[in-house]
Amino acid sequence: MLNIKKQINKLYASSILGNISLSAAWVAILAARGFSLTEIGIAEACFHLTSILMEIPSGVLADVFGRKKMLIVSSIMHIIANIVMIASNNLLWVCISIAFNALCYNFASGSGDALAYDTLKTASKQQEYEKYVSNQLIIYRLFDGLSTMCAGLSLYLGHKISYGVDIIICIIQLLVLRGLIEVGERTILEGNKGSAVRQAIINCFRESFRFMRKSKRAFRLMFFNSLLGSFDILLLFFLQAKFPQIGLKGLLLGVALFATQLGGILGSKLILLFKKAKYYQVYITSAVMIFLGFMVEHTGVWYIMVLGGIISALGDDAIQIRTNAILQDMFPSEQRATLISIDSFIFSLIMIVLSPLAGIFFSVW
């Protein structure tokens, strides 16, 4: 019998392990290794180029073969990414490592949320999904923030030791993922091969895109949410490299980077208090916050830049949670992971365009 609480807690545990990392401040690590902001922007673009190619197929595979299986594949991709980064000595190998990181994200992005929603749905508790997303974003911000606080330690230890520790964490995550139980309306193919598998994959693609053609609202929600979120992500990425340039180093650098994550935690909690707020009201408020955060980056005053990061993260997480909850209620269960992946695909399309431009922008300013 499926234990809802235990299943959700295992998903939380996997997220915690997935966000604990000595290499979280990878931008700062690459900058310390001598890579320019433009090169770092190219590496970030490689992440999203890989996502463009694999995001939707990974969601289809999750819907066809199982969300648990794809979460395990995700962790394996993460291990490979860390191994490649340890061995890297030029931009090409860094980009290859970043590509495997993208695959890690691809296989996890739709699978985890789909498994969580369908788990709650089995007990008719899907109304609790917004709380689940809020907790997941808090986990992301908190543990990613704690990891970036270790930026000084990571720079001291060097990238090889830092990524080596991450490999050990990934192995522990694999053990947690093994305890999950598959749920949801999907095509389970344990022994089928050949034409049956191909047909199941084709059908999943066809039905997902049929849904997208019919639901213009879903597409609008995906596009405008991704556009807004991309500015916050880029701001927080490049602050990792900008803070050291204005004199923040060691523990102070880590504290500054962690502080920028606190806004997301606050936003994740505040949005739950405004369930009756109209979507356009949340969106406009979030847009203003992210815009302010993005604009104050070039002041060169560290505490203003940190405040800007906090405000931006607050707005981003608030709109992310509200958008995600609305979309999940719209998605059919048997294509849930695929449609979540389409959402991520749209985000990657936007990021692959904006990442190099942001590298230039932050270099100039």
N, C-alpha and C positions, 0 to 999 in steps of 0.2 A: 504494500500500500504506500502511495506517495505521501511523504511527510512534507507539507508545504513549507513550514518554517525551516526545516533542515535544508531543503533544497535552496531556498532563498539565501540562507546563511552561507551555504557553500559558494553561491555566486558572489556574495559579498567578500568572502575569504579569498576567492580567486582574484577579485578586483584589487583587493589590498595587496596581494603578492605581485600582481601585475603592475602596480604603481609604486612599489618599493624598489628603488634603483639608485645605485651610486653613479649611474651615468645619465640621470634625469636631466641634468644641466648640460646636455650634449652640445649645445651651441657654444657654451663657455669652454667646454673641453676641446672642441675643434678650433676655436679661436686661440686657445693656449697652445695648440699644436702647430699654429702658424697659418691656418686657413683664413682667408679673407671673408668679410661679410658677404661679398658677392658669391664666393665659392660655397659658403654655407647656404645661401639662397638657392643655388643650383642643386645642392644636396636635398634641400627641403622640396624643391620642385620634383626631384626624382621620386621622393616618397609619394607625391600625389599623382605622378605619371603612372607609377605601379598600381596605385589605387584605381585609377581610371580603367586600367586593363583588367584588374582582378576583383574589384569590389563587387560587381554584380554576379559574376560567376561563383564567387565564394558564398554569396547568399543563396544562390540556387543550390549549390552543393549541400548547404546546411539544411535547406528545406527538403531535399531529396534523401540525403543519407543520414541526417541527424545533426542537431545543434551541438550536442555533447561532443561528437566526433570532431567537429570543426573547431571547437574550443581547444581540444587537445592538439589539433594541427597548428592552431595559432601559437600555442606555447612552444611547439617544436620550431616554428619559424623564428620565434624570438631567440631561442638558443643559437640557431644558425647565424642570425644577425650579430649576436654578441661575439661569436667565434670569428666571423669575418672582420669585425671592427678591431679585434685584438691583433689580427694579422695585417691590417691595412697600413699602407705607407704612402698612399697618394689619394687624390680626389676620386679616381675611378673606383677603388676598393671601398672608400667611404660611401660612395653612392650605391654600390652593391649591397653593403650592409644596411643602408637606409631603406633600400628596396625590400629586403627581407623583413625589416621592421614594419614596412607598409603591409606586407602579407600577413604579418602577425595581427595587425590592426584589422585588416580585411576579414580574416576568418573569425575574428572575435566580435566585430562590431554588430552585425545582425544577429549572430547566434545567441549571444548572451541575453540581449533584450527580448528576442523572440521566445527563448526558453523561459524567461522570467514571466512574461505576460501570459503565456499559455499555462504556466504553472499556477498562477493566480486565478486564471480563468476556470481551471478545473474545480475550484472551490467557490466560483462566482464572486471572487474578490478582485476583479480587474480594476475596480475603482481605487484600489490601493497602489496601482502601478505608478501614479505620479509621485507618491511617497517613495517608492522603490527607486525611481529615477533620481529623485532628490538625494536620497542616501548614496546612490552610486556616484553622483557628481561631488558630493561631500567627500567621499572616499578618494576620488580622483584628486580633488584640490588639496585635501589634507595630506595624503601620502606622497603625492607628487611634490607638494610644497616642502614637506619634511625632507624628501630626497634632494630637492634643489638646495635646501639649507646645507646639505653636505657638499655643495659645489667646491668649497675650499678644500675639503678633505679629498674629494675626487681629483682635483688638480694636483694636490700634494702626492697622492698615491700613484697617479698616472693612469692613463686610460686602460692599460692592460689589466691591472689589478681590479679596477672598477668594473670593467665588463666581465671579468672572471667571477666576481661576487654575484653579478646579475645572473650568470648561468646557474649558479647554485639555487638562487631564488626561483628560477624558472622550473627547475626539477621538483622543488617542493610544490609549486603550483600544479604541476602535472599530477601529483598524487592526490591533490584536492579534487581536481576535475574528474578523476576516475570514479568518484563517488556520486556524481550527478545521475539523474534518471531522465530519460527522454520522455517528453510529453508533447502534445499538440497534434493537430490535423495535418499530416504530411504523408509523403510516399516513403515508406520504409523499405529499403532494398538490402536485405541481409545477404541473400544468395543470388539475386538476379544479376545477370551480366548482359553485355552486348546490346541488342536492340531495345530491350526493356529499359535499361538504364538510360540510353540515349533518348528514348521517347519520354521518359519521366522528366529529364532535364529540359527537353524542348517544350513540353507542356507547361512546366513551371515558368520558363521564360515567357511563353505566349500569354499565359493568364496574368502574369505580373504586368506586362506592358499593356494588356487589354484594360486592366484596372487603371493604369496611369492615363490612358487615353480618355477614359470615361470620367475620371476624377480630376478635373482641372484645379479644384481647390487644394487637393493633396500636393500637386506639383507646385503651386504658388507657395504653400507653406514650406515645402522643402527648399525651394530656391531662395526665398527672402530670408529664411532662418539661417541658411548656410552662408549667404552673403554677409549678413551681420556678424555671425560668429567668426568668419575668417579674419576680420579686422582685430578682434580680441586675441585670437590665437597668434597672429603675426606680431602683435604688440608684445605679448608675453615672451615669445620666442626671442625676439631681438633685444629685449631688455636684458637678457642673459649676457649678451655681448656688450651692450651699451653701458651697463653699470660699472664694469671694470675700467672702462675708458674715462669715467669721471671720478675714479679713485676708490670705488668700493671693491674691497678685496677680502679674502678669507672669510671669517665668520660673519662680518658685516654684509658681505655679498650674499651669503646664504640667507641671512635674516631678511634682507630686502626682497629676495626672490620669493621667500615663503610668505611674506606679507602680501605680495600681489595675489596670492592664491586665496587669502582670507575673504576677499570680496566675493569669490565664487561660492564659498561656504555660506556666507550671509545671504546671497541671492537665492541659493537653493532652499533655504529655510523661509525667507520672506515670501516667496511666490506661493507657498502653501497657505499663507494667511490671506491671499487675495484670489480665492477661487472664483469669486463672482466678477472679477475684473474682466472687461472685454479684451479680446486678443489684441486688437489694434492699439489699445491703451498700453498694454504691456510691451508691445513691439516698439512703439514710439519712445517710451521711457527708456527702454534698453538701448535703442539706437543713439539717443542723446548721450547716455553714459559712456558707451563705447567710443563715440566720436570725441568726447572730451578727453578720455584717456589717451586716445591716439594722438591728439593734437599737443598735449602737454609733454609728450616724450622728448621733444627737441629743446625744452627749457634748459636742460643740463643741470638742473637742481634736483638732487637725488630724492628728497622727500616729496617733492611735487610729482616726480616720475613714479614713485611708489604709490602715491595716492591715486594717480591716474590709472595705474594697473589694477588697483583694488576696485575702483569704480567701474572700470571696463569689465572685469571678471564678474562683478555683481550683476550687471546688465545682461551679460552673455548667458550665464547659467539660468537666470530667471526665464529668459525667452526660450532657452533650450528645453527646459522642463515642461513648460506649457505647450510648446509645439509638439514635443515627443508624445505627450499624453493624448493630444488631439489626434495625431496620426495613428497611434496604436489602436484607437477605437474605430478607425476607418479601415484598417488593414484586415483582409481575410487571413485566417490562421495558417492555411496551407501555403501561402506565399509571404508570410510575415517577414522572415529573414531576408528574402530577396528584396522586398520593398524597403526594408531598413537599409539594405545595401545600396539601393538606388538613391536613397537620401544621402548616404555617404559619398556616392559617386558624384552627385551634383556638387557637394562640398569640395571634392577633389578637383573637379573641373575649374571651380572658382579659384582654388588655392594655387593650382599650377600656373595660372595667369598672374596672380597677385604676388606669389612668393619672390620671384626674381625682382619684380618692381619694388617690393618692400625692402629687399636687400640694398637696392640702389638708394631708395628713399632714406633709410636709416644710416647709410654710409655718408650721404650728403649732409643730412641734418645732425 
